[in-house]
Amino acid sequence: MVNETLKIMKALSDETRLKIVEFLLDGEKCVCEIFPHVKRTQSTTSIQLGKLEKSGILKSRREGKKIFYSINDLRVCDIFKSLDNKKGKILKKRYCMEGYK
């Protein structure tokens, strides 16, 4: 349990990865939507997405040439919730709430 928690916390300790996960709280997104949002190159964003996927936080699926990412570990919703994210609305986001039905 401690190792899993540590892995998640390390993955979220990077600003770009944190922005990616926060953006995906709304639901699945294509890499083409993610990299402009985090203001990084597509290459840099793909590297960070790979790290998040390797840590188990995200999952991906391919549709033609596009790769879509979504949250795989709903514990990240709890993390954002406990941090009382500055957006305030994050607690009401449908995607995270689906995991708690």
N, C-alpha and C positions, 0 to 999 in steps of 0.2 A: 504493500500500500504506500509506504513512504517513497519507494523508488518511482512508482507511477506518479505520485504527486510532484515529486522533484522534477521528473521529466516534463510534466505539463508546465510547471512554473518556469523552468529554464526556457522552454519553447516560447512562452509568452513574455519573456524578459526583453525581447528585442522589439523596438518600436515599430518596425515594418510588420513583423509577424503579429503584433498586437492589433495594429490597424486592419490587417487582413481579416483576422478572426472577428473583430468588431463589425466589419463590413458584411461578413457572412452570417451574422446573427439574423439578418433579414431573410436568409435563404440562399439557395444555390446560385453561384455566379460563375461565368466564364472568365478565364484568365484575361481575356480582352477587356472585361469590365473592371477587373481587380487592379491591374497595374496602373491605369490612369488615376484611380482613386487613391492609391498609396503614394503616388508621385515618384515612382521608381521605374526603371526600365523593365521591359518584359522579362529579360534574362534574370535580372536580380529578383524580381517578383517570383519567377518560377523556382528559383533556388530556395527562396523562403517558403514557398508553398510545399516544396518537397520535404523540407525540414518539419513542417507542421504535419504533413501526412505521415512521415516516418515516426513521429512522436505519437500518432494515433488520434490527434486532435481533429484532423480533417480527413475526408475521403474524396476520391475523385472518380469521374467516369468520363469516357470519351464518346463523343458524338461527332462522327466524321473527323474533321481536322481539329475540332474544338475540344478542349478539356474543361470540364465543369468541376468546381470544388464546393463542398458543403461541410458543415460541422458533423463530425462523427462521434465526438465525446461530449455529451450534453452537460458534463460537469463544468465546462467553460461558461455555460450560461449562469451557473451558480457563482462562479468567480466574478463575472461582471456584475451580477446582482449584489453580491456582498461588498463590492467596491463602490456601490452606489454611483455608477458611471455618470459622468457629468451631463450626458444627454438627457438623463432622467427617463426618457421614453423607452430606453432599452429594456426595462422590466416588462413592458407591454408588448414587445415584439412577438408576433405570432410564432415564428420559427422555434424560438426557445421554449415557448409555452407548450408546443405540441408534445414535447417529450415528457410532460408532466400530467398528461390526461389520465 
